[in-house]
Amino acid sequence: MTTKNGKETQSHNYVTANRFYVEMESTITASFSECSGVAVKIKRDTYTEGGVNEQQRIILGQAEFSDVTLKRGITNDLVFWQWVNNILQGKKAQRRNINILLFNQAGETMQCWTLIGAIPVGWKAPALQANATSLAIEELTLSYEGLKINGTKAGGAEELTKGRMPKSGYFASSF
């Protein structure tokens, strides 16, 4: 809170959406040019009561998380393709916690979205054209089982998750 002309006003620290990193298990794995789809929608049922014509009752249900799409320029690092390929080969699907970190201009972490139990459900190679001058962009689509959001002004996601991630790769429910 700040005071302006004798009145208290709330100050907000807005940041641009172009300074972010993606961490896999608290290690920055790659730089991405785009991250989209972090969202939650809560299922609901609407009921009306006889004789109560001016309102309705809302009963909340389970949370539903949308898929997240990460885009990056193609590199010789195949970490994401290998993650998808393990599933294609019938190996045990390895779920991972993914942190999406948003930084302010001073390089401080402003917010961290943690995708809990993320698993790849799609991978897309870039379109290749002989006359193209743009970067070759690959896409990784992730589904996840839960979402945690932390806001902080110092430290990274490792500091946010320190000591709370068991060997199974999932956060404790008390997080």
SULNORMO-V314431 format. One record per backbone hydrogen bond with DSSP energy under -1.0 kcal/mol. NH is the residue of the N-H (numbers start at 0). CO is the residue of the C=O. E is the energy in kcal/mol with one decimal. If there is no record, write none. Layout:
((NH/CO/E) (NH/CO/E))
This chain:
((1/8/-3.1) (3/6/-3.1) (6/3/-1.8) (8/1/-3.6) (20/100/-1.9) (22/98/-3.3) (23/26/-2.6) (24/96/-2.5) (28/21/-1.3) (32/70/-2.2) (33/70/-1.6) (35/68/-2.3) (40/63/-2.7) (42/61/-2.7) (44/58/-2.5) (46/56/-2.9) (51/48/-1.8) (56/46/-3.6) (58/44/-2.9) (60/42/-3.2) (63/40/-2.7) (65/38/-1.7) (67/141/-2.6) (68/35/-2.9) (69/139/-3.0) (70/33/-2.6) (71/137/-2.1) (73/135/-3.3) (81/77/-2.9) (82/78/-1.4) (83/79/-2.1) (84/80/-3.3) (85/81/-2.0) (87/83/-1.9) (88/84/-2.1) (89/86/-1.6) (90/85/-2.3) (95/117/-2.4) (97/114/-2.1) (98/22/-2.5) (99/112/-2.9) (100/20/-2.7) (101/110/-2.8) (102/18/-3.0) (103/107/-2.3) (106/103/-1.7) (109/101/-3.3) (110/101/-1.5) (111/149/-3.2) (112/99/-2.5) (113/147/-3.1) (114/97/-3.4) (115/145/-2.7) (117/95/-2.8) (118/142/-2.6) (120/140/-2.9) (121/140/-1.3) (123/138/-2.5) (131/128/-1.5) (137/71/-3.0) (138/123/-2.3) (139/69/-2.6) (140/121/-2.9) (141/67/-3.0) (142/118/-2.5) (144/115/-2.5) (145/115/-1.1) (147/113/-1.9) (149/111/-2.5) (159/155/-1.3) (160/156/-2.2) (161/157/-1.1) (163/160/-2.4) (165/169/-1.4) (168/165/-2.3) (171/163/-1.6) (174/171/-2.0))
